[in-house]
Amino acid sequence: MYQEFSQVYDELMKEINYSEWTDYLKRIFLNSQSEIKDVLEFGCGSGNITLKLASSGYNMTAIDISEDMLTVADEKASRQGIKNISFYMGDMTNFYLDYQYDAVIACCDTVNYLHDLDEIQSFLMCSRDCLKSGGLLMFDINTATKYKKVIKDNTFIYNLDDVYCVWENEPEPEKNCVHFNLTFFVKNEDGTYNRYEENQTQYYYQLEDIHHCLLNLGYKNLKYFNFGTFLQGSNDGDRVQIVAEKK
Ligand SMILES: C[S@@+](CC[C@H](N)C(=O)[O-])C[C@H]1O[C@@H](n2cnc3c(N)ncnc32)[C@H](O)[C@@H]1O
């Protein structure tokens, strides 16, 4: 997952406003009881949020399972002269660093790649072990509603400057997931195109199930925001920002 796709990820995500996204996370940090300085990010991808937080002065440790995404992120950080990021390849369901952070974050549907509630539980345990007492866990999820009503079995076409991408969605409701079949054509300098394929699957969860996992693992002050706001989020929205505190 995220091999050749890493080369076109930023181009395909062009419409996402990562500055606004980062500002939202920073507002959540500022609303918390404790000062946030050291941040661990799971699923950093090509570093769009990582680099912005690092530029704002947060000390970032950024983890991803895809070596190619990490390479893109690392190159961007070097080009921009950003030094306060440590990158590691790792799996957010099986990860430990001997350091305790003020916050752990996972952004932009990263948690929807986890296959089932056991994996969600493992991610929540790894996060808890990497947090200081009172530290914040923050992650967003696409809701079941979004997969059923927006993503569905649609095909999306992206006709961009250097990339043409066909994104076909194949729901598998019995397994609470949607398969993404991506075919993309990347333009070479001589005007020819290379064709790549990538298959991914995202899984959806009910907030009540995540809530039980968080409570069972001893998190407190659980909050569910309609993404981008501080209003109560629900299974009926598209994306929910979850915030929890380690006891
Ligand atoms: C949709 S991208 C989001 C990237 C980035 N957070 C952003 O906002 O653009 C999801 C990322 O999660 C990573 N990922 C998926 N499963 C993972 C896992 N088990 N452990 C660590 N990273 C994972 C993927 O490699 C990918 O880079």
The ligand as a Tripos MOL2 file, in Angstrom:
@<TRIPOS>MOLECULE
LIG
   27    29     1     0     0
SMALL
NO_CHARGES

@<TRIPOS>ATOM
      1 C1         -4.8400    8.5910    3.9770 C.3       1 LIG1
      2 S1         -3.1380    8.5670    4.3790 S.3       1 LIG1
      3 C2         -3.0350    9.9660    5.4760 C.3       1 LIG1
      4 C3         -1.6680   10.5450    5.5030 C.3       1 LIG1
      5 C4         -1.5070   11.8240    6.3070 C.3       1 LIG1
      6 N1         -1.9060   11.6250    7.6810 N.3       1 LIG1
      7 C5         -2.2740   12.9700    5.7050 C.2       1 LIG1
      8 O1         -3.0070   13.6230    6.4460 O.co2     1 LIG1
      9 O2         -2.1450   13.2410    4.5130 O.co2     1 LIG1
     10 C6         -3.0280    7.1970    5.5070 C.3       1 LIG1
     11 C7         -1.6070    6.8690    5.9060 C.3       1 LIG1
     12 O3         -1.6620    5.8860    6.9470 O.3       1 LIG1
     13 C8         -0.6300    4.9480    6.7420 C.3       1 LIG1
     14 N2         -0.9810    3.7060    7.4550 N.ar      1 LIG1
     15 C9         -1.9780    2.8460    7.1590 C.ar      1 LIG1
     16 N3         -1.9960    1.8250    8.0400 N.ar      1 LIG1
     17 C10        -0.9770    2.0580    8.9190 C.ar      1 LIG1
     18 C11        -0.4850    1.3680   10.0540 C.ar      1 LIG1
     19 N4         -1.0350    0.2010   10.4620 N.pl3     1 LIG1
     20 N5          0.5580    1.8950   10.7420 N.ar      1 LIG1
     21 C12         1.1360    3.0670   10.3330 C.ar      1 LIG1
     22 N6          0.7130    3.7660    9.2330 N.ar      1 LIG1
     23 C13        -0.3360    3.2740    8.5430 C.ar      1 LIG1
     24 C14        -0.5370    4.8090    5.2260 C.3       1 LIG1
     25 O4          0.6950    4.2700    4.8150 O.3       1 LIG1
     26 C15        -0.7590    6.2650    4.7910 C.3       1 LIG1
     27 O5          0.4560    6.9630    4.6780 O.3       1 LIG1
@<TRIPOS>BOND
     1     1     2 1
     2     2     3 1
     3     2    10 1
     4     3     4 1
     5     4     5 1
     6     5     6 1
     7     5     7 1
     8     7     8 2
     9     7     9 1
    10    10    11 1
    11    11    12 1
    12    11    26 1
    13    12    13 1
    14    13    14 1
    15    13    24 1
    16    14    15 ar
    17    14    23 ar
    18    15    16 ar
    19    16    17 ar
    20    17    18 ar
    21    17    23 ar
    22    18    19 1
    23    18    20 ar
    24    20    21 ar
    25    21    22 ar
    26    22    23 ar
    27    24    25 1
    28    24    26 1
    29    26    27 1
@<TRIPOS>SUBSTRUCTURE
     1 LIG1         1 GROUP 0 **** ****
